[in-house]
Amino acid sequence: MGEGQHRVEVTDRQNISVSGVVQVMGYDEEEIILETTRGILVLKGKNFNISSLSLENGTLEASGFLNSLDYREEGAAKKSFLRRILK
């Protein structure tokens, strides 16, 4: 994973800003999976919408209702995403 700062900011559980984003590994209305400079970040909730993404700057802005955020090992996040799309 790349070097650099990583920051997550959540306002009212509805507006999410993330810096240090390397790539988006998966995205739907209930889950956003990101590779960040500090690990795999999984955001879970409802009605997610990515309003801004710049991999060049490493930033992501999203809205929706955030229920949880979790850092995972890279292999576990890929398995979870593949398991969901293959259902």
WOLINZI-V938239 format. One record per pair of residues at least 4 apart in sequence whose C-alpha atoms are under 7 Angstrom apart, sorted by the first residue. I is the first residue (numbers start at 1). J is the second residue. If there is no record, write none. Layout:
BEGIN
<<I | J> <I | J>>
END
This chain:
BEGIN
<<1 | 37> <2 | 37> <3 | 37> <4 | 20> <4 | 37> <5 | 20> <5 | 37> <6 | 19> <6 | 20> <6 | 36> <6 | 37> <6 | 38> <7 | 18> <7 | 19> <7 | 20> <8 | 17> <8 | 18> <8 | 19> <9 | 16> <9 | 17> <9 | 18> <10 | 15> <10 | 16> <10 | 17> <11 | 15> <11 | 16> <13 | 65> <13 | 66> <14 | 63> <14 | 64> <14 | 65> <14 | 66> <15 | 62> <15 | 63> <15 | 64> <16 | 61> <16 | 62> <16 | 63> <17 | 60> <17 | 61> <17 | 62> <18 | 59> <18 | 60> <18 | 61> <19 | 58> <19 | 59> <19 | 60> <20 | 36> <20 | 37> <20 | 58> <20 | 59> <21 | 34> <21 | 35> <21 | 36> <21 | 37> <21 | 55> <21 | 58> <21 | 59> <22 | 35> <22 | 36> <22 | 37> <22 | 55> <22 | 58> <23 | 34> <23 | 35> <23 | 55> <24 | 33> <24 | 34> <24 | 35> <25 | 33> <25 | 34> <25 | 35> <26 | 32> <26 | 33> <26 | 81> <27 | 31> <27 | 32> <27 | 33> <28 | 32> <28 | 48> <29 | 46> <29 | 47> <29 | 48> <29 | 49> <30 | 44> <30 | 45> <30 | 46> <30 | 47> <30 | 48> <31 | 42> <31 | 43> <31 | 44> <31 | 45> <32 | 42> <32 | 43> <32 | 44> <33 | 41> <33 | 42> <33 | 43> <34 | 40> <34 | 41> <34 | 42> <35 | 39> <35 | 40> <35 | 41> <36 | 40> <36 | 41> <39 | 71> <39 | 72> <40 | 71> <40 | 72> <40 | 73> <40 | 74> <41 | 69> <41 | 70> <41 | 71> <41 | 72> <42 | 69> <42 | 70> <42 | 71> <43 | 68> <43 | 69> <43 | 70> <44 | 66> <44 | 67> <44 | 68> <44 | 69> <45 | 65> <45 | 66> <45 | 67> <45 | 68> <46 | 64> <46 | 65> <46 | 66> <47 | 64> <47 | 65> <48 | 62> <48 | 63> <48 | 64> <48 | 65> <49 | 62> <49 | 63> <49 | 64> <50 | 61> <50 | 62> <50 | 63> <51 | 61> <51 | 62> <52 | 60> <52 | 61> <52 | 62> <53 | 59> <53 | 60> <53 | 61> <54 | 58> <54 | 59> <54 | 60> <55 | 59> <72 | 76> <72 | 77> <73 | 77> <74 | 78> <75 | 79> <76 | 80> <77 | 81> <78 | 82> <79 | 83> <80 | 84> <81 | 85> <82 | 86> <83 | 87>>
END
